[in-house]
Amino acid sequence: MKFLMFAASLRKESMNRKLIGLAAGIVRGSGHVVDLADFHEFDMPLYNGDLQAQSGLPPGALEMVRRIEGADGLIIASPEYNYSLPGTLKNAIDWVSRAKPMPLRGKSGLLLSAATSVVGGIRGLWQLRIPLEGLGVFLYPDMFALAAADKAFAEDGTLKDPTLSSRLQTIMAGYLKAAEALAER
Ligand SMILES: Cc1cc2nc3c(=O)[nH]c(=O)nc-3n(C[C@H](O)[C@H](O)[C@H](O)COP(=O)(O)O)c2cc1C
């Protein structure tokens, strides 16, 4: 199976990019194919219905649609901005939702987050579930929210805390099994 994976951050030193890199290794290690996207590949203007009426979806949104269409599932590592999902990610979801056919429907998904706070971005992930589930993504119930992420990574990109590392492995394995079962339906 093939999974589109990306961090919803444009920052060079993004902790969510580190987390998605770690998760990508786990997916590859389980024998699956990873399409690891950089969020810059999905750069797009703010949603504007007039722009859509004039020229359709912008190139970054079309690229995101194409990559979603080519994947069986989505794994997103998203920062938490002001207790919610980043506006950049919501904007991207809004553009993609205008594509016909709408590529998110029926895909499976897993949500991860790395944040500096002690709750690790879980509040943002709960809010990210709303548009994705509304658009028909089968989101895995468990989510991984890495707290105090600025201190969580070792030099080699792994997680310093073995308990957290094992929790990430368990959640990823559970999701991959669920995604396989969903694909067989
Ligand atoms: C606009 C903005 C709002 C933020 N709000 C939160 C927040 O609500 N909770 C939190 O844990 N961190 C918050 N942060 C801090 C982020 O966790 C931190 O910037 C993190 O590094 C973002 O992820 P990234 O490293 O992948 O870019 C916020 C950062 C920004 C720029």
The ligand as a MOL file (V3000), in Angstrom:
LIG
                    3D

  0  0  0     0  0            999 V3000
M  V30 BEGIN CTAB
M  V30 COUNTS 31 33 0 0 0
M  V30 BEGIN ATOM
M  V30 1 C 0.8960 30.9560 15.4790 0
M  V30 2 C 1.3950 29.9280 16.4650 0
M  V30 3 C 0.5490 29.4250 17.4170 0
M  V30 4 C 0.9880 28.4310 18.2940 0
M  V30 5 N 0.1100 27.8680 19.1710 0
M  V30 6 C 0.4720 26.7840 19.8860 0
M  V30 7 C -0.4750 26.0550 20.6470 0
M  V30 8 O -1.6480 26.3760 20.7150 0
M  V30 9 N -0.0430 24.9370 21.2950 0
M  V30 10 C 1.2600 24.5110 21.2370 0
M  V30 11 O 1.5900 23.4740 21.8010 0
M  V30 12 N 2.1860 25.1970 20.5440 0
M  V30 13 C 1.8200 26.3120 19.8650 0
M  V30 14 N 2.7500 26.9800 19.1030 0
M  V30 15 C 4.1320 26.5380 19.1720 0
M  V30 16 C 4.3840 25.3690 18.2330 0
M  V30 17 O 4.1880 24.1490 18.9560 0
M  V30 18 C 5.8320 25.4300 17.7330 0
M  V30 19 O 6.0310 26.6500 17.0410 0
M  V30 20 C 6.1790 24.2600 16.8750 0
M  V30 21 O 7.5610 24.3000 16.6540 0
M  V30 22 C 5.4100 24.2800 15.5460 0
M  V30 23 O 5.6700 23.1060 14.8150 0
M  V30 24 P 6.8710 22.9610 13.7410 0
M  V30 25 O 8.1490 22.8850 14.5610 0
M  V30 26 O 6.5920 21.6800 13.0560 0
M  V30 27 O 6.8600 24.1520 12.8290 0
M  V30 28 C 2.3270 27.9870 18.2430 0
M  V30 29 C 3.1900 28.5380 17.2890 0
M  V30 30 C 2.7400 29.4850 16.4010 0
M  V30 31 C 3.6820 30.0180 15.3520 0
M  V30 END ATOM
M  V30 BEGIN BOND
M  V30 1 1 1 2
M  V30 2 1 2 3
M  V30 3 2 2 30
M  V30 4 2 3 4
M  V30 5 1 4 5
M  V30 6 1 4 28
M  V30 7 2 5 6
M  V30 8 1 6 7
M  V30 9 1 6 13
M  V30 10 2 7 8
M  V30 11 1 7 9
M  V30 12 1 9 10
M  V30 13 2 10 11
M  V30 14 1 10 12
M  V30 15 2 12 13
M  V30 16 1 13 14
M  V30 17 1 14 15
M  V30 18 1 14 28
M  V30 19 1 15 16
M  V30 20 1 16 17
M  V30 21 1 16 18
M  V30 22 1 18 19
M  V30 23 1 18 20
M  V30 24 1 20 21
M  V30 25 1 20 22
M  V30 26 1 22 23
M  V30 27 1 23 24
M  V30 28 2 24 25
M  V30 29 1 24 26
M  V30 30 1 24 27
M  V30 31 2 28 29
M  V30 32 1 29 30
M  V30 33 1 30 31
M  V30 END BOND
M  V30 END CTAB
M  END
